Amino acid sequence: MKNHNSRLVYSDEIGPNCPRCHKALKNCSCQAIKTIGDGQVRVERQTKGRKGKGVSLISGVPLPEKELKELAKELKQKCGCGGTVKNGVIEIQTDQRDLLIEELQKKGYQAKKAGG
């Protein structure tokens, strides 16, 4: 008989777990929205670890992973460049923060510049 009260305590093989259903984030059954920070959408520029090439990081967007990837795709098309989504942060390979903030505000987010 399977014990329903037991769950995996630690494993470095499956990554982070959902705080609600305690399953791996990729296999989350509760579809909880994973937000980072206080819900404020921030757009910052970063060159660290990229050999001097600047990228724009968009953090704090309150969307599930699938919808976050769709938003990233739209923003990449508007900027005409590449990018990715890593750990709930959208990385766009450009320094067009003003355009990104404008597009996010059109979609109803309160976006602001962060950093320098």
Summary of the structure (lengths in Angstrom):
residues: 116
radius of gyration: 16.8
end to end distance: 58.0
largest distance: 58.2
contacts: 278
relative contact order: 0.17
helix: 24%
strand: 22%
